[in-house]
Amino acid sequence: MTPALALFALVGCTAQGPQRDAEERPEASRSKESAASERDYTSRLPIAAYSYTNAEYASIEAAENVLANTCMARYSLTYKPPKPPTAPPGADRRYGLSEESSAARYGYHLDSSAAPPQRIQLSKDERTVLFGKQAGDGKSGPLEYRGTKIPDVGCIGQAKNNLGKDYSYPEGAETASRISALSYQKSMLVPEVQTVFKKWSACMKKSGYDYGSPRDPFSVENFSEGPLTAQEKDTAKADVACKRSTGLLDVWFTAESGIQKTMIAEDAAALRKLRDLHQKKVAAARKILAEG
């Protein structure tokens, strides 16, 4: 699979960001958020129930930072982690482009308006204690800071290990990953999906574009990797419009959902264990945060 097609299939494969309770939202914004949620196909697929949500990831990362800061304090050092970047809108591209506004502004490129990750300003000693041998100082022997041994993986690595060691289940994670990848591949062979691809292709041809499937603008034109052009924007707008008029996105989503349900049933025990461990890890993270 080319980098462009990998992006097409996998962008947004993690569950999307946390949403506030409806009571906290202004009435006028609910319909917009509901529509955005409906178009967030990846997090609505059945296999998403066995992955962390962005809110859960945030809790885990925040708890790891608390543990890392506690570790740093033993060396009389402090650690102030950067704020995590927010996911740009329209980033879910499991089935290609799905948002009209994003297509019109960015074509097949990802939204560039999101703030880049903050850089951590650390001294050499802080970097060594925080990251251990990954700090890249080239030292092969045991690390120390003012006579106190530093973990080889540093305080942040130790924090991740300590929080995650009781909840690691590589076999379950591999099962979920395999289902996510194979269901996508199998879904493209479903007759209903093949039929809607043809309808989408005919729609695109009316606008002057000769593509056999929604993957073609990524693989043939390689739009997402070159400079943004007016041609790319026009193609992207036509792409999304044809997906809407043919119902392609919902047909594809429904087909893959059915495939995933069958595959999940075949590995139900492993996936239940994975989900249970996820829930326990999130609970442990939230307990760390509550205790400070």
C-alpha positions in Angstrom: 0.0 0.0 0.0 1.4 3.4 -1.0 1.8 6.1 1.7 -1.2 8.0 0.2 -3.5 4.9 0.4 -2.3 4.1 3.9 -3.3 7.7 4.8 -6.7 7.2 3.1 -7.4 4.0 5.1 -5.9 4.9 8.4 -6.2 8.6 9.1 -8.7 9.0 12.0 -8.5 5.3 12.9 -8.2 6.2 16.5 -11.4 7.2 18.1 -12.2 10.8 17.9 -12.1 13.5 20.5 -14.1 13.8 23.7 -17.5 15.4 23.6 -19.1 17.3 26.4 -22.5 16.3 27.8 -25.4 17.8 25.9 -26.5 19.9 28.9 -23.2 21.8 28.6 -23.6 22.7 25.0 -25.6 25.7 23.6 -28.7 24.4 21.8 -27.6 26.0 18.5 -24.4 24.0 18.4 -25.9 20.6 19.0 -27.1 19.9 15.4 -23.6 20.8 14.1 -21.9 18.5 16.6 -24.4 15.7 15.9 -23.8 16.0 12.2 -20.0 15.9 12.7 -20.4 12.9 14.9 -22.4 11.1 12.2 -19.6 11.7 9.8 -17.0 10.4 12.2 -17.1 6.9 10.7 -14.1 5.4 12.3 -15.2 5.9 15.9 -18.6 4.5 15.1 -17.3 1.2 13.7 -17.9 -1.8 16.0 -14.2 -2.4 16.5 -13.8 1.1 17.9 -15.3 -0.2 21.2 -12.0 -2.0 21.7 -9.8 1.1 21.4 -9.3 4.0 23.7 -11.2 7.2 23.0 -9.3 10.4 22.7 -10.6 11.4 26.2 -9.3 8.1 27.6 -5.9 8.6 25.9 -5.8 12.1 27.4 -6.4 10.7 30.9 -3.8 8.0 30.5 -1.2 10.5 29.2 -2.0 13.0 32.0 -1.6 10.2 34.6 1.8 9.3 33.0 2.9 12.9 33.3 1.9 12.9 37.0 4.0 9.8 37.6 6.9 11.2 35.6 6.8 14.5 37.6 6.8 12.5 40.8 9.9 10.7 39.5 11.6 13.9 38.5 11.0 15.4 41.9 13.2 12.7 43.4 16.0 14.5 41.5 14.8 17.9 42.6 13.7 18.6 39.1 10.2 19.4 37.7 8.5 18.4 34.5 5.8 20.6 32.8 4.5 18.6 29.9 3.2 20.4 26.8 -0.5 20.7 26.0 -1.5 17.9 23.6 -2.4 19.1 20.1 -6.1 19.0 19.1 -7.2 16.8 16.2 -8.1 19.0 13.2 -11.7 18.8 12.0 -12.4 16.5 9.0 -9.4 14.2 10.0 -11.4 11.0 9.8 -10.6 9.7 6.3 -11.2 6.0 6.5 -13.4 6.3 3.4 -11.5 9.3 2.0 -12.8 12.8 2.1 -16.2 13.3 3.8 -16.4 17.0 4.8 -17.3 19.6 2.3 -15.7 22.5 4.1 -12.4 20.7 4.6 -12.4 19.6 0.9 -13.0 23.2 -0.2 -10.2 24.6 1.9 -7.5 21.9 2.0 -8.4 19.5 -0.9 -6.9 16.1 -0.1 -4.3 17.7 2.3 -4.8 17.5 6.1 -6.1 20.6 7.8 -3.0 22.7 8.5 -4.7 25.2 10.9 -4.2 23.0 14.0 -1.6 24.2 16.3 1.7 22.2 16.2 2.7 20.2 19.2 4.5 22.4 21.8 8.2 21.8 22.2 9.4 21.0 25.7 12.2 23.4 26.9 14.5 21.2 28.9 18.1 21.5 30.2 20.5 18.7 29.4 20.1 17.2 32.9 16.3 17.4 32.7 16.4 15.6 29.3 18.6 12.9 30.7 16.5 12.3 33.7 13.2 12.5 31.8 14.2 10.3 28.8 17.1 8.2 30.1 19.2 6.7 27.3 16.7 7.9 24.7 17.9 11.4 25.4 20.7 10.6 22.9 23.7 11.5 25.0 25.6 8.5 23.8 26.3 7.0 27.2 26.2 3.2 27.3 26.7 2.7 31.1 24.3 3.3 34.0 23.0 6.8 34.2 23.1 9.0 37.3 22.2 12.4 38.3 23.9 13.8 41.4 24.6 10.3 42.7 21.1 9.0 42.1 20.6 6.3 39.4 18.4 7.2 36.5 16.1 4.6 34.9 17.4 3.5 31.5 14.0 4.5 30.0 13.9 7.8 32.0 11.2 9.0 34.2 8.6 9.2 31.4 9.4 5.7 30.2 9.2 4.4 33.8 5.9 6.1 34.2 4.5 4.5 31.1 5.7 1.1 32.1 4.4 1.4 35.7 0.9 2.5 34.6 0.7 0.0 31.7 2.4 -3.1 32.9 -0.7 -4.6 34.5 -2.9 -3.9 31.5 -0.7 -5.0 28.6 -2.4 -7.5 26.2 -0.5 -7.5 22.9 -2.4 -10.5 21.5 -5.7 -8.7 22.0 -4.4 -5.4 20.6 -3.1 -7.3 17.5 -6.5 -9.0 17.1 -8.3 -5.6 17.1 -5.7 -4.2 14.7 -6.1 -7.1 12.4 -9.9 -6.8 12.3 -9.7 -3.1 11.6 -7.3 -3.7 8.6 -9.0 -6.8 7.2 -12.5 -5.5 7.5 -11.5 -2.4 5.4 -10.0 -4.6 2.7 -12.9 -7.0 2.6 -15.5 -4.2 2.6 -14.3 -3.0 -0.8 -15.3 -6.4 -2.3 -18.9 -6.3 -1.0 -21.2 -6.1 -4.0 -23.1 -3.1 -2.6 -19.9 -1.2 -2.2 -18.7 -2.1 -5.7 -22.0 -0.8 -7.0 -21.9 2.5 -5.2 -18.2 2.9 -6.3 -19.5 2.7 -9.9 -22.2 5.3 -9.1 -19.6 7.6 -7.6 -17.4 7.1 -10.6 -20.2 8.0 -13.0 -21.0 11.1 -10.9 -17.4 12.2 -11.0 -17.3 11.7 -14.8 -20.1 14.2 -15.2 -17.8 16.7 -13.6 -14.9 15.8 -15.9 -13.0 13.3 -13.6 -12.2 9.8 -14.7 -11.7 7.8 -11.5 -12.7 4.2 -10.8 -12.9 4.5 -7.1 -12.6 7.1 -4.3 -9.0 5.8 -3.7 -7.9 7.0 -7.1 -7.4 10.7 -6.3 -4.9 9.6 -3.6 -3.1 6.9 -5.6 -3.3 8.3 -9.2 -3.0 12.0 -8.6 -1.0 11.8 -5.4 -2.7 15.0 -4.4 -2.1 14.7 -0.7 1.7 14.8 -1.1 2.1 17.7 -3.5 1.4 21.4 -3.2 -2.2 22.4 -2.8 -3.7 23.6 -6.1 -7.0 24.8 -7.4 -7.3 21.6 -9.4 -7.0 19.6 -6.2 -9.6 21.7 -4.4 -12.1 21.3 -7.3 -11.5 17.6 -7.5 -12.0 17.2 -3.7 -15.2 19.2 -3.8 -16.6 17.0 -6.6 -15.4 13.9 -4.7 -17.4 14.8 -1.6 -20.4 16.0 -3.5 -20.6 12.7 -5.4 -20.2 10.7 -2.1 -23.2 12.6 -0.7 -25.4 12.2 -3.8 -24.7 8.5 -4.1 -24.7 7.7 -0.4 -21.3 6.1 -0.8 -20.1 6.8 2.7 -23.1 5.2 4.5 -23.1 2.2 2.2 -19.4 1.6 2.8 -19.7 2.1 6.5 -22.7 -0.2 6.8 -20.9 -2.9 4.8 -17.7 -2.7 6.9 -19.7 -2.6 10.1 -21.4 -5.9 9.2 -18.0 -7.5 8.4 -16.5 -6.3 11.7 -19.4 -7.7 13.7 -18.8 -11.1 12.3 -15.1 -10.9 12.9 -15.6 -9.6 16.4 -17.9 -12.5 17.2 -15.2 -14.9 16.2 -12.7 -13.4 18.6 -15.1 -12.3 21.3 -13.2 -13.6 24.3 -9.9 -11.9 23.4 -11.7 -8.7 22.6 -13.7 -8.7 25.9 -10.4 -9.2 27.8 -8.9 -6.3 25.8 -11.8 -4.0 26.6 -11.8 -5.0 30.2 -8.1 -4.2 30.5 -8.6 -0.9 28.8 -11.3 0.1 31.2 -9.1 -0.9 34.2 -6.2 1.1 32.9 -8.4 4.2 32.4 -9.7 3.8 35.9 -6.2 3.5 37.3 -5.2 6.6 35.3 -8.2 8.6 36.6 -7.4 7.5 40.2 -3.8 8.8 39.8 -5.2 12.1 38.5 -7.7 12.3 41.4 -5.0 11.7 44.0 -2.7 14.2 42.3 
